[in-house]
Amino acid sequence: MQYLCLIYSADNAGPNPGTPEFGELMQGYQKFTDDLKASGKLVHADALQPVTTATTVTTENGKVEVTDGPFAETKETLGGYYLMDCATLDDAIEECAKIPTAAHGRIEIRPVMVWDN
């Protein structure tokens, strides 16, 4: 089953870019990604641009409305994701606990409904 692991953290949480701690965080991400690839569980992963680049689209009465910024005002924002193929939710939880941001943010795990197209 595929699981989407959404990585959330506050902008000021965790190490700051340019510090040795940030370098260690990035090395942790590289190791996690390499390990996930080696296990055959990685389907895809990417980081997202900062929340300040977000655009939200909605339609109301057939009219498209576009606003700058994310859908909701929150302290924690979505920073990236991993799409994994794991045998069970417990397996996905075990893997997501290794994502470095889990130490200062949150990882949301969502089963994916895969549609045959």
N, C-alpha and C positions, 0 to 999 in steps of 0.2 A: 504494500500500500504506500502511496505517496503522502508525505507530510510536508506542509509548508511551515517553516520555522521563521517567524517574524521577530526581528531583533529591535527592541525598543530601549531607549535610554534618554535621560535628560541631557540637554546640550552641555551642561557643566559637569556631568557625571563622568568619572573615569579620568584617565591621564590626558593631559593636554598635548596636542601636536608639538613636535620639536623637543620633547623631553625624552630622557632615556626610558621612562616608564611607558611612553606611547610607543616607542620602538619595540619594547617587550610585548605590548598588546598586539601590535601588528605581526610580530613573529609568532605569537600564539594563534592568531587567525590563520597564518600561512600553514602552521603545523596542523591545525584542525582541518583545514581544507585538504591538505595533502593526505592526511589519515582517512578522511571521508572518501576521497577519490580511490585510495588504495583498497578500501573495504568494498568498493562497488556501490556504495549507497548514495553518492552525490549525483543528483540529476542536473542541478544548476544552482548557481549562487551569484549574487551581485550586491554591491553596496549602492545606496541611493544618494543622489545629490542632496544638499542641505534642505531642510523643510522650507526655507525661505524661497526655494525655487518651485514650490508646489503650486498647482493650479487645480481648482475644483470646478467641475462641470455638473450642472443639474438641468433638468427641463421642467418647466411648469406651464401648463396649458399650451403645450407645443412650442414654447419659447425657450431657447437655450440661454442659460445664465452661466456666466463664467466669473469666478472670483479668484483673486490671488490668495495663495496660502492654502493650508491644509483644511480638511473637512471640519475638524474639531480643534478647539484650543485646548492643548494639554501640556503638561510638563514633560512627559516622555513622548518622543517622536519615533517614527519608524525609520531606521537607518539602513536596513538591508534585510536580506533573507537568504535562507538555504532551502532548496527543494530537495528532499531526500526520499529515497525508496527504502523503507524499513519494514521488517516482518511484522512488527507490532507497535502499538503506542508506547509500550514500555521501552522498546528498543529506541524509538525516536526520542523519548525523554532522556535516556542515557546519553545519547549523542548530543542533544541540545544542551545538556548540563555542561558540556565541554566547550561551548561557545564562549570566548573570553568575556563578552559583554554581560554574560549571566552573573558575573561577579559584581557589577554595578548598575545593571539594568534588568530587563525582563525579556524572556523569550516566550512568545506565544506559539503554540503548536496547533495547526489546523489540518485535519485530514482533507485530502483533495479528492473531489469527485472527478474522476477522469472520464471524459465523454469520448466515445468512439465517433470520430468524424469521417 
